């Protein structure tokens, strides 16, 4: 039974994930990745701070990495002060970042050469579901490693073993492909409705009973767009990065994705207009300006 867990990448997702692990009774070791403040808060709750990922790994049986992209994962694991240097033989690396499945499979192989095990286990649910330990967790890797890691993953959400190395990332990228495109469809529909003079609240209630009903329209947009005006949520630039990973993986597999390619262009346009750090619903601003309407009221000055 795993008792000691390391966590590298204490950001908007990593901090509440660390809190969930502490609540579940795991020993937790952490180090600063980019921002010290979340580390200080976790230490105040019982975590132990180390100087670098190797030191974190030295006192852990399983280490979670939760960083932005494949180069960050590679650095966290394989650098001169990386997790692979400190993790004892037989230890497990669980990468919960969203990266290319091609890169993830290569990391699995490199760790196996060192006598270490790995799961790629990206998550869906955002900071809110990380706080409540209700993340959807999609784990790729061998069944024995998953069985060992499952209690740790279950402390943060609802894990599912979805297949071999890289399949967790594949499942997550499918999620990102769909939400990126559904978001744009929701926005186009709502902007069209607003221009026509429709009551948006009534429209949403009616659509909730129709075939167009979807999670973003029902649950995400009322908060991320209408209430918070794109503050918080899931950063547009992160979704754009995930779409790029999906398109690259699809290209390697010979799978055309023309709709997602167009979506990537629209999110890139929004990023170029300074919206990249806002929730990805901020892509609505492009459609609103083009139509000359404001679906959710005036966006605050940034």
C-alpha positions in Angstrom: 0.0 0.0 0.0 1.4 3.4 -1.1 1.7 5.8 1.8 4.1 8.5 0.6 3.3 10.6 -2.5 5.3 13.3 -4.2 3.7 16.1 -6.3 5.6 18.3 -8.8 3.6 21.1 -10.3 1.7 23.0 -7.6 -0.5 25.3 -9.7 -4.2 25.9 -10.1 -4.8 22.1 -10.4 -1.9 20.8 -8.4 -2.7 22.7 -5.2 -6.2 21.3 -4.7 -5.0 17.9 -5.8 -2.4 18.1 -3.1 -5.0 19.1 -0.5 -7.1 16.1 -1.5 -4.2 13.8 -0.9 -3.5 15.3 2.5 -7.2 14.9 3.4 -7.0 11.3 2.4 -4.1 10.7 4.8 -1.2 10.4 2.4 2.2 11.7 3.3 2.9 14.5 0.7 6.2 15.9 -0.5 6.3 18.9 -2.8 8.7 21.4 -4.3 8.4 24.8 -6.0 7.8 24.6 -9.8 6.9 28.1 -10.7 5.1 29.7 -7.8 6.0 29.4 -4.1 2.8 30.5 -2.6 0.8 27.3 -3.2 3.7 25.3 -1.8 3.6 27.4 1.4 -0.1 26.7 1.8 0.3 23.0 1.4 3.2 22.9 3.9 0.9 24.7 6.3 -1.5 21.7 5.9 1.1 19.1 6.5 3.1 18.6 3.3 6.9 18.4 3.4 8.8 20.8 1.1 11.9 19.6 -0.8 14.4 21.5 -2.9 13.7 19.8 -6.3 11.8 16.9 -7.9 14.6 14.4 -7.2 14.4 15.1 -3.5 10.6 14.8 -3.6 11.0 11.4 -5.3 13.6 10.3 -2.8 11.0 10.3 0.0 8.1 9.0 -2.1 6.8 5.7 -3.5 4.8 7.5 -6.2 5.3 10.9 -7.7 2.7 12.9 -9.6 3.7 15.4 -12.2 1.1 18.1 -13.1 2.8 20.6 -15.4 1.8 22.4 -18.6 3.3 20.5 -21.6 5.6 17.6 -22.7 8.9 19.6 -22.4 7.9 20.5 -18.8 7.1 16.8 -18.1 10.4 15.7 -19.5 12.3 18.3 -17.5 10.5 17.3 -14.3 11.2 13.6 -14.8 14.5 13.4 -16.6 16.6 16.5 -15.8 19.7 16.4 -13.6 17.4 17.1 -10.6 14.4 15.2 -12.0 12.1 12.6 -10.5 13.8 9.6 -12.2 17.1 10.4 -10.4 15.5 10.1 -6.9 12.7 7.6 -7.2 13.5 4.2 -5.7 13.5 1.2 -8.0 9.9 0.0 -8.6 8.5 3.5 -7.9 5.7 4.9 -10.0 5.5 8.2 -11.9 1.9 9.3 -12.6 1.9 12.1 -15.1 -1.4 13.9 -14.8 -0.6 16.6 -17.3 -2.3 16.8 -20.7 0.3 16.1 -23.4 0.7 14.2 -26.6 0.3 10.4 -26.3 3.3 10.1 -28.6 5.5 11.9 -26.0 3.9 10.0 -23.1 4.6 6.6 -24.6 8.3 7.6 -25.0 8.4 8.6 -21.3 6.9 5.3 -20.3 9.7 3.5 -22.2 12.5 5.7 -20.8 11.3 5.1 -17.2 11.0 1.3 -17.8 14.7 1.3 -18.8 15.4 2.7 -15.3 13.3 0.1 -13.5 10.5 2.6 -12.9 6.8 2.4 -13.7 4.5 5.0 -15.2 0.9 5.9 -15.7 -0.3 8.7 -18.0 -3.4 9.9 -16.1 -4.7 13.3 -17.3 -7.8 14.7 -15.6 -11.0 16.6 -16.5 -13.0 18.8 -14.2 -10.9 21.9 -13.6 -10.0 23.5 -10.3 -13.5 23.3 -8.9 -13.7 19.5 -9.2 -10.1 19.2 -8.1 -11.1 21.0 -4.8 -14.0 18.5 -4.3 -11.9 15.5 -5.3 -14.3 14.7 -8.1 -11.9 14.8 -11.1 -12.4 12.4 -14.0 -9.1 10.6 -14.2 -8.1 8.6 -17.3 -5.2 6.3 -16.7 -3.0 4.6 -19.3 -0.4 2.0 -18.5 -0.2 -1.6 -17.4 -2.8 -3.1 -15.1 -0.5 -3.9 -12.3 0.8 -0.4 -12.0 -2.7 1.0 -12.1 -3.8 -1.4 -9.3 -1.0 -0.1 -7.1 -1.7 3.6 -7.9 -5.5 3.4 -7.8 -6.0 4.3 -4.1 -3.9 7.4 -4.7 -5.9 8.4 -7.8 -9.1 7.7 -6.0 -8.3 10.3 -3.4 -8.4 12.9 -6.1 -11.4 11.8 -8.1 -12.9 8.9 -10.1 -10.1 7.0 -11.9 -10.6 4.6 -14.8 -7.9 2.4 -16.3 -8.5 3.1 -20.0 -5.7 1.0 -21.7 -2.0 0.8 -22.3 0.7 3.5 -22.2 -0.5 6.7 -23.9 -4.2 5.8 -23.9 -4.9 8.1 -21.0 -3.7 11.0 -23.0 -5.6 9.8 -26.0 -8.9 9.8 -24.0 -8.1 13.2 -22.6 -7.4 14.7 -26.0 -10.7 13.3 -27.3 -12.4 15.2 -24.5 -10.5 18.4 -25.4 -11.3 18.0 -29.1 -15.0 17.8 -28.3 -15.2 20.6 -25.7 -13.2 22.9 -28.0 -15.7 22.4 -30.8 -18.8 22.3 -28.7 -17.8 25.6 -27.1 -17.6 27.3 -30.5 -21.0 25.8 -31.5 -22.6 27.0 -28.3 -21.1 30.5 -28.8 -22.3 30.8 -32.4 -25.8 29.7 -31.4 -26.1 32.1 -28.5 -24.7 35.1 -30.5 -27.1 34.3 -33.3 -30.0 34.1 -30.8 -28.9 37.4 -29.1 -28.8 39.2 -32.5 -32.3 38.0 -33.2 -33.5 39.3 -29.9 -34.1 36.0 -28.1 -34.3 35.7 -24.3 -31.0 33.8 -23.6 -32.1 32.4 -20.3 -35.3 31.1 -21.8 -33.4 29.7 -24.7 -31.1 27.8 -22.4 -34.0 26.3 -20.4 -35.7 25.2 -23.6 -32.5 23.7 -25.1 -31.8 21.8 -21.8 -34.8 19.7 -22.8 -33.8 19.4 -26.5 -31.1 17.4 -28.4 -28.8 20.4 -28.3 -28.4 20.1 -24.5 -24.7 19.8 -23.4 -22.6 20.3 -20.3 -21.0 23.5 -21.4 -24.3 25.2 -22.2 -26.0 23.8 -19.1 -23.3 24.1 -16.5 -20.1 25.9 -17.7 -21.2 29.0 -19.6 -23.6 30.3 -16.9 -20.6 30.7 -14.6 -17.6 31.1 -16.8 -19.2 33.5 -19.3 -22.4 35.0 -17.8 -21.3 35.4 -14.1 -17.5 35.6 -14.1 -17.0 37.1 -17.6 -14.3 34.6 -18.4 -12.2 35.0 -15.2 -10.9 31.8 -13.8 -12.0 28.5 -15.3 -9.7 26.7 -17.8 -7.2 29.0 -19.6 -7.8 29.4 -23.3 -4.1 29.0 -24.0 -4.1 25.6 -22.3 -7.0 24.4 -24.4 -5.2 25.7 -27.5 -2.1 23.8 -26.5 -4.2 20.6 -26.1 -5.7 21.1 -29.5 -2.3 21.4 -31.0 -1.2 18.2 -29.3 -4.4 16.5 -30.7 -3.7 17.7 -34.2 -0.1 16.7 -34.1 -1.0 13.2 -32.9 -3.8 12.9 -35.5 -1.3 14.0 -38.2 1.1 11.3 -37.1 -1.7 8.7 -37.3 -3.0 9.9 -40.6 -6.3 11.1 -39.3 -7.7 14.3 -40.9 -9.3 16.7 -38.4 -10.4 19.7 -40.4 -13.0 20.9 -37.9 -10.6 20.9 -35.1 -8.0 22.6 -37.3 -10.5 25.5 -37.8 -11.2 25.5 -34.1 -7.5 25.8 -33.4 -7.3 28.8 -35.7 -10.1 30.5 -33.8 -8.6 29.9 -30.4 -5.2 31.1 -31.8 -6.9 34.3 -33.0 -8.4 34.8 -29.5 -5.0 34.2 -27.9 -3.3 36.8 -30.2 -5.9 39.3 -29.0 -4.8 38.9 -25.4 -7.5 36.5 -24.3 -5.2 33.5 -23.7 -5.1 33.6 -19.9 -8.9 33.8 -19.5 -11.3 30.9 -19.5 -11.7 29.5 -23.0 -15.2 30.8 -23.2 -13.4 34.2 -23.9 -13.3 33.1 -27.5 -16.9 34.4 -27.5 -15.6 38.0 -27.6 -14.6 37.5 -31.3 -18.1 36.4 -32.3 -19.7 39.1 -30.1 -17.7 41.9 -31.7 -18.3 40.6 -35.2 -22.1 40.5 -34.6 -22.2 43.7 -32.6 -23.9 42.2 -29.6 -23.0 41.3 -26.0 -24.7 38.0 -24.9 -23.8 38.3 -21.2 -23.3 42.0 -20.6 -20.2 44.1 -20.9 -16.9 42.3 -20.2 -14.9 44.0 -17.5 -11.8 46.1 -18.6 -8.6 44.0 -18.6 
